[in-house]
Amino acid sequence: MAEETPVITQYLGIKKQHPNDVLFFRLGDFYEMFNEDAVEVSRLLNLTLTHKGDNPMCGIPYHSAKGYIARLLRMGKKVAVAEQVGEVAKRGLTERKVVEIVTPGTTVESEYLDGGSNNFLASIFISGGFTGLAYIDVTTGEFRATKFPESKFAENVSKELGRCSPKEIILPESLKSNKEIQTVLETISVASVSWYPDWHFNAEKNYEHLVKQFKVANLNSFSLTKESPEVPPAGFLLDYIEKTTNAPVSHISGISVYQDSQFVIIDDSSRRNLEITFNLRDGTSSYTLLESVSNTKTAMGSRLLRSWLSFPLTNENEINSRQNHVELFVKDRNLLHCVRENLDGILDVERLAGRIAMDRAHAKDLQALKVSLKFWLKSQTILERYDFSMPEKDSAQKIIDLIENSIAEDPATVFTEGRIIKDGWSEELDYWKKVRNDFNGILEEYIESEKEKTGIQNLKIKSTGNLGYFIEVTKGKLDKIPPHFIMRRTLLNAERYTTEKLQELENSLNESGAKILELEHNLFIEVRNELKKYIPYLQQAAKKIAYVDVICSFSESAILYNWNRPHVLSNSLEFFVKNGRHPVVERHLPAGEFVPNDVSLCGSEPENSASFALITGPNMAGKSTFLRQNALIALLAQTGSFVPADEAKIGIVDRIFCRVGASDNLARGESTFLVEMTETARILRSATQNSLVIMDEVGRG
């Protein structure tokens, strides 16, 4: 076997520190992979596999690395990026180190993200008879946690992971032997699952980590104590993010701890069968409730809409508050049009704020933020006349002014291209730009001053490759040569001189390119750091933009499809729908073809007081559609939306159960009858008088 080269030795040393990651090893203009990484990545990405000595090797150009990394992330891989640091050595070995670990749940680059979905990283830990579950989107700063009894582990873990659809999960090694978590992981779609020693989930250490991150004395204001089951997974998530991204995360400034009672509980099986955000056919959002109500204009609105559909409310006042705003736009279509027109110009302020906080924002990001805030201020001015609480405007205007004055209109995305800082922002930078861009003009000014001093009117500045810049004086004027002229060369009819000033100017020209890049880099960092002061405002504004966008989306659906406001009642079991339609089926049929249906349960009159309805009819009569449409109507009503019906009165439901089919479990060797009876038993154990249960052809097996 050939002896290892210094480069291979260096690679192996770094790889030893990151055994579970694909190592992108920077060599000049390429990222190279060796050995097992090369074999695996060449197969996954269809790259040519070569050899460096005895070592398998493949590589990709560094400028196109993001596309390849995105593909690896979708396959659940983690990528450790080792860059050349410091000066590239002309002889010997250039220093390299891992500057970032890109994982499916911690990436912040837009090329790796779906703008309309959160990119959640989740963690779970069992302590004190309870399961703590936390998840975070590092791109937005959204951080949530909950707990539930260990005795209901599988049911609740699948429910919560179904709600947040994490891209990556980090788990304690003590759960590896837990058969229930293995079953859950088989049923949900997660790109990456990693296991870590249990000491990472130390409660005291993670509590202190959260306290430090949130800059508080304790976590009482977040409804957490040192004993809270949510603390170990939440604290470890922060630690994991900091170590993988190698970036500040000041935009993660709090955590939302929620309880089941705040939202409608929908187990994962029911969520999938109702096709709320993903369909059963190919796992996309096509032909889902999400697609049918999605008229949002911004990425922030798209993410919030998905969240609202996953977390329907159980509080009557909160539901009515949303419905009041929807009704406002339904009744005032000019207002709706004006606001949506402005929303259309707003980019992802929430993720732009995250990129600024993590030192990842470039100049084009800042320009995008400026444009977005201008459109938002227009909307805010309109909405302030109505019942909308709005953030103050001063911060937005200060951000706009700062970016307007400092950043070039069409800046480059990388510092080496220049064109970052606007003319007039820095006198020093403007001077160096003038040296680079108008050096002939500077020389002209200088030679004119020398003509005036010496009285030699035919002085000329010339240059050659050997001498550089010089002043040429003809033989007839040599008697006027001043003392500060320094002889460079004598010719037949003239002499060539330089001066200290001319040498300074020439040195300035030679230095100008590097000086401009250095100044632009430093000035941009100063501007970006100044913008960090406004992160809390930007997050607040992003939440309000998202809220308005979703409300407008609901209003648009109500107008387009003739939906009406439901009456949502907190102290009632009534479920009354007149001329209800299935929101997804109706949208994909020609107008007027869907046949509406009524339902009335738990009403005040004897003829509609029953709490149970048995639906019968021939095949293809629409029984399954009817069952699902009423569950979706209840869900829509409790998100604050109008519903596809002429009239609806809905007592607030606390849970929605949808027992349909058994395909997921048949593959595990369980009979249809066993699956259906098991799920029916679970429904009977969990349902309350306020629960909505739909069951389709139970007992067929």
C-alpha positions in Angstrom: 0.0 0.0 0.0 1.3 3.4 -0.9 2.3 5.8 1.9 -0.3 8.4 2.8 0.3 11.9 1.4 0.1 14.9 3.8 -3.2 15.9 2.3 -4.7 12.4 2.9 -3.3 12.4 6.4 -4.9 15.8 7.1 -8.2 14.6 5.6 -8.3 11.5 7.8 -7.6 13.5 10.9 -10.6 15.8 10.2 -12.8 12.8 9.2 -12.0 11.1 12.5 -13.7 14.0 14.2 -16.8 13.8 12.0 -17.3 10.0 11.4 -21.0 10.3 10.8 -20.9 13.2 8.4 -20.0 13.4 4.7 -16.8 15.5 4.7 -16.5 18.1 1.9 -12.7 18.8 1.9 -11.7 21.9 0.1 -8.8 21.5 -2.3 -8.4 24.6 -4.5 -11.6 25.1 -6.5 -13.1 21.8 -5.5 -14.6 20.0 -2.6 -13.1 16.5 -2.6 -14.4 13.3 -0.8 -12.2 10.3 -0.1 -12.6 6.6 0.8 -16.1 5.6 2.1 -17.5 9.1 1.6 -16.4 9.1 -2.0 -17.9 5.7 -2.8 -21.2 6.6 -1.2 -21.5 10.1 -2.6 -20.5 9.1 -6.1 -23.3 6.6 -6.0 -25.9 8.9 -4.5 -25.1 11.9 -6.7 -24.0 10.0 -9.8 -20.5 11.4 -9.8 -17.4 9.9 -11.4 -15.4 7.9 -8.9 -11.6 8.1 -9.3 -8.6 7.4 -7.1 -5.8 9.3 -5.4 -3.2 6.6 -4.8 -5.1 3.8 -3.1 -7.9 6.2 -1.9 -11.2 6.3 -3.8 -12.0 9.9 -4.6 -14.7 12.1 -6.1 -15.2 15.9 -6.2 -17.5 18.8 -7.0 -16.7 22.4 -8.0 -17.0 24.6 -4.9 -19.2 27.2 -6.7 -21.9 24.6 -7.4 -21.7 22.9 -4.0 -25.0 24.1 -2.7 -27.0 22.1 -5.3 -25.1 18.9 -4.3 -25.5 19.6 -0.6 -29.2 20.1 -1.0 -29.6 16.7 -2.7 -27.6 15.0 0.1 -29.8 16.8 2.8 -32.9 15.5 1.1 -31.4 12.0 1.5 -30.9 12.5 5.2 -27.2 13.1 5.1 -25.2 15.6 7.1 -22.3 17.5 5.5 -19.2 18.7 7.3 -17.6 21.5 5.2 -13.8 21.8 5.7 -12.4 25.0 4.3 -8.9 26.3 3.7 -8.3 28.9 6.4 -5.7 31.6 6.4 -3.3 32.1 3.5 -3.0 29.3 0.9 0.5 27.9 1.4 2.8 28.1 -1.6 4.8 25.3 -0.1 3.7 22.8 2.5 0.2 22.0 3.7 -2.6 24.6 3.9 -4.5 24.7 7.1 -8.0 23.3 6.9 -10.8 23.0 9.4 -14.6 22.3 9.5 -16.4 25.7 9.5 -19.9 24.4 9.4 -21.9 21.1 9.6 -25.0 21.3 7.3 -27.8 19.1 8.5 -31.4 18.7 7.3 -32.7 20.5 10.4 -30.1 23.2 10.9 -29.5 24.6 7.5 -30.3 28.3 6.8 -29.5 28.6 3.1 -32.5 29.3 0.9 -31.3 26.7 -1.6 -31.9 24.0 0.9 -35.3 25.1 2.2 -39.0 25.1 1.2 -40.2 28.6 1.7 -43.8 27.5 2.5 -42.8 25.0 5.2 -41.0 25.2 8.5 -37.7 23.4 8.7 -38.1 21.9 12.1 -35.5 20.1 14.1 -37.0 18.0 16.9 -35.9 16.1 20.0 -37.6 13.8 22.6 -36.6 12.7 26.1 -38.3 10.7 28.8 -37.9 11.8 32.5 -40.0 11.5 35.6 -42.8 9.5 34.0 -43.3 12.2 31.3 -42.1 12.6 27.7 -40.7 16.0 26.8 -40.8 17.0 23.1 -39.3 20.1 21.6 -38.8 21.4 18.1 -37.2 24.5 16.6 -36.9 26.2 13.2 -33.5 27.8 13.3 -34.3 29.8 10.2 -37.2 31.7 11.9 -36.5 31.3 15.6 -39.8 29.5 16.2 -39.3 27.3 19.3 -42.0 25.1 20.8 -42.3 22.4 23.4 -44.8 20.2 25.1 -45.1 17.2 27.4 -47.3 14.2 27.9 -47.4 11.1 30.1 -44.9 8.3 29.3 -47.8 5.8 29.3 -49.2 7.4 26.1 -45.8 7.7 24.4 -46.4 6.3 20.9 -49.8 8.0 20.4 -48.6 11.4 21.5 -45.2 11.3 19.8 -46.8 10.4 16.5 -49.4 13.1 16.9 -46.9 15.8 17.7 -44.4 14.8 15.0 -47.3 14.7 12.6 -48.1 18.3 13.5 -44.6 19.7 13.0 -43.2 17.3 10.3 -39.6 17.7 11.4 -36.8 17.3 8.9 -34.4 16.0 11.5 -34.8 14.3 14.9 -32.1 13.9 17.6 -32.8 11.2 20.2 -31.2 9.8 23.3 -29.5 6.4 23.0 -31.8 5.1 25.8 -34.7 5.2 23.3 -32.9 2.9 20.8 -34.4 -0.2 22.5 -37.9 1.4 22.6 -40.1 -0.5 20.1 -42.7 2.3 20.1 -40.3 4.9 18.9 -39.1 2.6 16.1 -42.8 2.1 15.0 -43.4 5.9 15.1 -40.2 6.6 13.0 -41.4 4.0 10.4 -44.7 5.8 9.9 -43.6 9.4 9.7 -41.4 10.9 7.0 -38.1 12.2 8.5 -35.0 12.9 6.5 -32.5 12.3 9.3 -32.5 10.6 12.7 -29.5 10.7 15.0 -28.8 9.1 18.4 -26.8 10.8 21.2 -25.6 9.7 24.6 -28.1 10.5 27.4 -25.7 12.9 29.1 -26.5 15.4 26.4 -30.0 15.6 27.9 -28.9 16.6 31.4 -31.7 18.7 32.9 -29.6 21.1 34.9 -27.1 21.8 32.2 -29.9 22.4 29.6 -31.9 24.5 31.9 -28.9 26.9 32.3 -28.4 26.9 28.6 -31.9 28.0 28.0 -31.7 30.7 30.7 -28.5 32.0 29.2 -30.0 32.0 25.6 -33.1 33.8 26.6 -31.2 36.3 28.9 -33.5 35.7 31.9 -32.9 34.8 35.6 -35.2 31.8 35.3 -37.7 30.2 33.0 -40.8 30.9 35.0 -42.2 33.2 32.4 -42.0 30.3 29.9 -43.9 28.0 32.3 -40.8 25.9 32.8 -38.8 24.8 35.9 -35.6 22.7 36.2 -37.8 19.6 36.6 -40.0 20.3 33.5 -39.7 17.3 31.0 -39.5 19.8 28.1 -36.2 21.2 29.3 -33.7 18.4 28.4 -34.7 18.1 24.7 -35.1 21.9 24.3 -31.7 22.7 25.8 -30.0 20.1 23.8 -31.6 21.4 20.6 -29.9 24.8 21.2 -26.5 23.1 22.0 -26.8 21.0 18.8 -27.6 24.1 16.6 -24.8 26.1 18.0 -22.2 23.4 17.4 -23.4 22.5 13.9 -24.0 26.0 12.5 -21.0 27.6 14.3 -23.1 30.8 14.2 -24.8 33.1 16.8 -28.5 32.4 17.3 -29.7 35.6 19.1 -33.0 35.5 17.2 -34.0 32.4 19.3 -35.2 34.5 22.2 -38.0 32.4 23.8 -39.9 29.2 23.7 -43.7 28.5 23.5 -44.8 25.8 25.8 -48.2 24.5 24.9 -50.7 22.0 26.3 -53.1 19.7 24.4 -56.1 21.5 25.7 -55.2 24.7 23.8 -55.8 23.0 20.4 -57.9 20.4 18.7 -56.2 17.0 19.1 -55.9 15.1 15.9 -53.9 11.9 16.0 -51.4 11.1 13.2 -53.6 8.5 11.6 -56.6 10.9 11.4 -54.4 13.7 10.1 -53.2 11.5 7.3 -56.6 10.1 6.4 -58.2 13.6 6.3 -55.3 14.7 4.0 -54.9 18.0 5.8 -51.4 18.9 4.6 -50.2 15.8 2.8 -52.1 13.4 0.5 -52.1 9.7 0.9 -51.2 9.1 -2.8 -47.7 10.7 -3.1 -47.2 12.6 0.1 -47.4 16.0 -1.5 -49.8 18.9 -0.8 -51.8 18.3 -4.0 -55.5 17.6 -3.4 -55.2 18.4 0.3 -57.1 20.9 2.5 -53.9 23.0 2.6 -53.9 23.4 -1.1 -57.6 24.2 -1.2 -57.3 27.1 1.2 -53.9 28.3 0.2 -54.1 31.8 -1.3 -51.2 33.3 0.6 -48.9 35.8 -0.9 -45.8 35.4 1.4 -43.7 32.5 2.6 -44.4 33.6 6.1 -48.1 33.3 5.5 -47.8 29.9 3.9 -46.0 28.6 7.0 -48.5 30.1 9.4 -51.4 28.7 7.4 -49.9 25.2 7.6 -49.4 25.7 11.4 -53.0 26.9 11.9 -54.4 23.8 10.1 -52.2 21.7 12.3 -53.2 23.5 15.5 -57.0 24.3 15.3 -58.1 26.4 18.3 -60.4 25.5 21.1 -60.8 29.0 22.5 -64.0 30.7 21.3 -62.7 34.2 21.7 -59.5 33.5 19.7 -61.6 31.8 16.9 -64.0 34.7 16.8 -61.2 37.3 16.6 -59.8 35.6 13.5 -63.3 35.3 12.0 -64.0 39.0 12.6 -60.9 39.9 10.6 -61.8 37.5 7.8 -65.3 39.0 7.7 -63.8 42.5 7.5 -62.0 41.6 4.2 -64.9 39.6 2.8 -67.1 42.7 3.2 -64.5 45.2 1.9 -63.0 43.7 -1.2 -61.2 46.9 -2.2 -59.4 46.7 1.2 -58.6 43.0 0.5 -57.2 43.8 -3.0 -55.0 46.7 -1.7 -53.5 44.7 1.2 -52.9 41.6 -1.0 -51.3 43.7 -3.6 -48.8 45.0 -1.0 -48.3 41.5 0.5 -47.3 40.3 -3.0 -44.1 42.5 -2.8 -43.0 41.2 0.6 -40.2 38.6 0.7 -39.4 36.3 3.7 -38.8 38.9 6.4 -38.7 36.2 9.1 -35.9 34.2 7.5 -34.1 37.3 6.4 -34.0 38.3 10.1 -32.7 34.9 11.0 -29.9 35.2 8.4 -28.9 38.6 9.8 -28.8 37.2 13.3 -26.7 34.3 12.2 -24.2 36.4 10.1 -25.4 34.7 7.0 -27.2 37.6 5.2 -25.5 39.1 2.2 -26.1 42.5 0.6 -29.0 41.3 -1.7 -30.7 40.0 1.5 -30.6 43.5 2.9 -32.0 45.0 -0.2 -34.8 42.4 -0.1 -35.5 43.4 3.5 -35.7 47.0 2.6 -38.1 46.5 -0.3 -40.3 44.2 1.9 -40.5 46.7 4.7 -41.6 49.5 2.2 -44.5 47.3 1.1 -45.4 46.4 4.7 -45.5 50.0 5.7 -48.0 50.7 3.0 -50.2 47.8 4.3 -49.7 48.9 7.9 -50.9 52.4 7.1 -54.1 51.0 5.6 -54.8 48.4 8.4 -54.2 50.9 11.2 -57.7 52.3 10.4 -59.2 49.0 11.4 -59.1 46.6 14.3 -55.5 45.4 13.8 -52.8 45.9 16.5 -49.7 46.9 14.6 -46.0 47.2 15.6 -44.6 50.7 15.6 -43.3 52.2 12.4 -40.2 53.9 13.5 -38.0 50.8 13.5 -39.1 49.9 10.0 -38.2 53.4 8.7 -34.8 53.3 10.4 -34.0 50.0 8.8 -35.1 51.2 5.4 -33.1 54.4 5.8 -30.0 52.5 6.9 -30.1 50.1 4.0 -31.1 52.8 1.5 -28.0 54.9 2.4 -25.4 52.2 2.9 -26.1 49.3 0.4 -25.7 49.6 -3.4 -28.9 49.2 -5.4 -27.8 46.1 -7.2 -25.1 44.6 -5.0 -23.0 41.6 -5.6 -23.7 38.5 -3.4 -20.0 37.9 -2.6 -17.5 40.5 -1.3 -14.8 39.6 -3.9 -17.0 41.0 -6.6 -17.3 44.4 -4.9 -20.4 46.6 -5.5 -21.6 46.2 -2.0 -21.5 49.7 -0.4 -23.3 52.7 -1.8 -21.3 55.8 -2.9 -21.4 58.5 -0.2 -21.6 56.1 2.8 -17.9 56.2 3.5 -15.5 58.9 2.5 -12.5 56.6 2.7 -14.2 54.0 0.5 -15.2 56.7 -2.0 -11.6 57.9 -2.2 -10.3 54.4 -3.0 -13.1 53.9 -5.6 -12.0 57.1 -7.2 -8.4 55.9 -7.3 -9.5 52.7 -9.0 -12.1 54.1 -11.3 -10.8 57.6 -12.1 -7.0 57.3 -11.8 -6.4 59.3 -14.9 -8.4 62.1 -13.5 -6.4 62.0 -10.3 -3.2 62.1 -12.3 -4.5 65.0 -14.3 -5.2 67.0 -11.2 -1.8 66.2 -9.9 0.1 67.1 -13.0 -1.8 70.4 -13.3 -0.7 71.3 -9.7 2.9 70.5 -10.7 2.7 72.7 -13.8 1.5 75.5 -11.6 4.4 75.0 -9.1 7.2 74.6 -11.7 6.0 76.8 -14.5 6.7 73.9 -16.9 3.5 73.8 -19.0 4.4 70.8 -21.1 4.8 68.3 -18.2 3.3 64.9 -19.0 2.7 61.8 -16.9 3.4 58.6 -18.8 3.9 54.9 -17.8 5.8 51.9 -18.9 5.9 48.3 -17.7 9.4 48.7 -16.3 9.2 52.2 -14.8 5.6 52.5 -13.9 4.3 56.1 -13.8 6.7 59.0 -14.3 6.9 62.7 -15.3 8.6 63.4 -18.6 10.4 66.8 -18.9 11.8 67.9 -22.3 15.5 69.1 -22.6 14.5 72.7 -23.0 12.9 72.9 -19.5 15.5 71.0 -17.5 16.6 74.3 -15.8 13.2 74.5 -14.1 13.4 71.1 -12.5 12.4 71.5 -8.8 14.3 69.7 -6.0 11.5 67.2 -5.2 11.7 65.7 -8.7 13.6 62.3 -8.5 15.6 61.3 -11.6 14.5 57.9 -13.1 16.0 57.9 -16.6 17.7 60.1 -19.2 16.7 60.0 -22.9 18.0 61.8 -25.9 15.4 64.6 -25.9 13.9 64.3 -22.4 14.4 63.1 -18.8 12.0 61.1 -16.7 11.3 61.8 -13.1 9.1 60.7 -10.2 8.1 62.3 -7.0 7.1 61.0 -3.6 3.5 62.1 -4.3 3.4 60.3 -7.7 4.8 57.1 -6.0 2.1 57.4 -3.4 -0.6 57.7 -6.1 0.8 54.7 -8.0 0.9 52.6 -4.8 -2.6 53.7 -4.1 -3.7 52.4 -7.5 -2.0 49.1 -6.9 -3.6 48.8 -3.4 -7.0 50.1 -4.4 -8.6 46.8 -5.4 -7.7 45.0 -2.1 -8.4 48.1 -0.1 -11.9 48.4 -1.6 -12.7 44.8 -0.8 -11.5 45.1 2.7 -13.4 48.3 3.4 -16.6 47.0 1.8 -16.4 43.9 3.9 -15.9 45.8 7.1 -18.5 48.4 6.3 -21.1 45.7 5.4 -20.4 43.8 8.7 -21.0 47.1 10.6 -24.3 47.6 8.8 -25.4 44.0 9.4 -24.5 44.3 13.1 -26.5 47.5 13.3 -29.5 45.7 11.9 -29.2 43.0 14.6 -30.6 45.6 17.0 -33.9 45.4 15.1 -34.3 41.6 15.1 -37.1 41.6 17.8 -39.0 44.2 15.7 -38.5 42.2 12.5 -39.8 39.0 14.1 -42.8 40.9 15.4 -43.4 42.4 12.0 -43.0 39.0 10.3 -45.6 37.5 12.6 -48.1 40.3 11.8 -47.4 40.0 8.1 -48.0 36.3 8.3 -51.2 36.8 10.3 -52.7 39.3 7.8 -51.7 37.1 4.9 -53.5 34.0 6.3 -56.6 36.1 7.1 -56.6 37.5 3.6 -56.1 34.0 2.2 -59.2 32.8 4.2 -61.1 35.8 2.9 -60.1 35.0 -0.7 -61.4 31.4 -0.3 -64.7 32.7 1.2 -65.2 35.0 -1.8 -64.1 32.6 -4.5 -66.0 29.6 -3.3 -69.0 31.2 -1.5 -68.0 30.1 2.0 -69.8 31.5 5.0 -69.0 32.4 8.6 -69.8 29.5 11.0 -71.2 30.1 14.5 -68.6 28.5 16.9 -70.1 27.8 20.3 -68.1 27.0 23.4 -70.9 25.6 25.6 -72.7 23.5 23.1 -72.5 20.0 21.5 -74.5 21.0 18.5 -73.1 20.2 15.0 -75.3 21.7 12.3 -74.3 22.2 8.7 -76.6 23.3 6.0 -75.6 22.6 2.4 -72.1 21.6 3.3 -69.5 20.7 0.7 -66.1 19.0 0.7 -63.6 21.9 0.3 -61.1 19.8 -1.7 -63.5 17.8 -3.9 -65.5 20.9 -4.7 -62.5 22.9 -5.8 -61.4 20.2 -8.3 -64.9 19.9 -9.8 -66.5 22.3 -12.3 -68.5 25.0 -10.6 -71.9 23.9 -9.3 -71.3 20.1 -9.8 -70.8 19.2 -6.1 -74.1 18.1 -4.5 -74.3 19.8 -1.0 -75.4 17.9 2.1 -76.9 18.7 5.5 -76.1 17.3 8.9 -77.6 18.1 12.3 -76.5 16.5 15.6 -77.1 17.3 19.2 -79.6 20.0 18.3 -82.2 21.5 20.6 -85.2 20.1 18.7 -86.2 16.4 19.2 -85.8 15.6 15.5 -82.1 16.6 15.4 -81.0 15.9 19.0 -79.2 12.6 18.2 -75.4 12.6 18.8 -74.9 9.8 16.4 -75.6 9.4 12.6 -75.4 6.2 10.6 -74.7 6.8 6.9 -75.9 4.2 4.5 -76.0 4.0 0.7 -74.7 2.3 -2.4 -71.1 2.3 -3.5 -69.9 5.6 -5.0 -72.8 7.5 -3.3 -70.5 9.9 -1.5 -70.6 8.4 2.0 -66.9 8.7 2.6 -66.8 12.2 1.1 -69.7 13.3 3.4 -67.9 12.0 6.5 -64.6 13.7 5.7 -66.2 17.0 4.6 -67.8 17.4 8.0 -64.6 16.8 9.9 -62.8 19.3 7.6 -65.6 21.9 8.1 -65.2 21.6 11.9 -61.4 21.9 11.5 -61.7 25.0 9.3 -64.2 26.6 11.6 -61.8 26.3 14.5 -58.8 27.7 12.6 -60.9 30.9 12.2 -61.8 30.3 8.6 -65.2 30.6 6.9 -66.5 27.2 5.8 -68.0 25.6 2.6 -71.6 25.7 3.7 -74.6 28.0 3.6 -74.8 27.9 7.4 -73.0 26.2 10.2 -73.3 26.0 14.0 -70.5 24.0 15.6 -70.0 23.4 19.2 -66.2 23.5 19.8 -64.7 20.1 19.4 -61.7 19.0 21.4 -60.6 16.0 19.3 -61.2 14.8 15.8 -60.9 11.1 15.1 -61.0 9.6 11.6 -61.0 5.8 11.4 -60.6 5.0 7.7 -58.7 2.0 6.2 -55.9 -0.1 7.6 -53.2 -0.1 4.9 -50.4 1.1 7.1 -50.8 -1.7 9.6 -51.5 -4.5 7.1 -47.9 -4.4 6.0 -46.9 -5.3 9.6 -48.9 -8.5 9.5 -52.0 -7.2 11.4 -55.4 -8.1 10.2 -57.9 -5.4 9.1 -60.2 -6.4 11.9 -57.5 -6.3 14.5 -56.4 -2.9 13.4 -59.9 -1.5 13.3 -60.8 -2.9 16.7 -57.6 -1.6 18.3 -58.2 1.9 16.9 -61.9 1.8 17.9 -60.9 0.9 21.5 -58.4 3.8 21.5 -61.1 6.2 20.3 -63.5 5.0 23.0 -60.8 5.5 25.6 -59.8 9.0 24.4 -63.0 10.6 23.1 -65.0 13.0 25.2 -68.5 14.3 24.7 -66.9 17.2 22.8 -65.1 14.9 20.3 -66.0 14.5 16.7 -65.6 10.9 15.5 -66.0 9.7 11.9 -65.7 6.0 11.1 -65.9 4.6 7.6 -66.9 0.9 7.1 -65.6 -0.4 10.4 -65.6 -4.1 10.9 -65.2 -5.2 7.2 -62.5 -7.7 8.2 
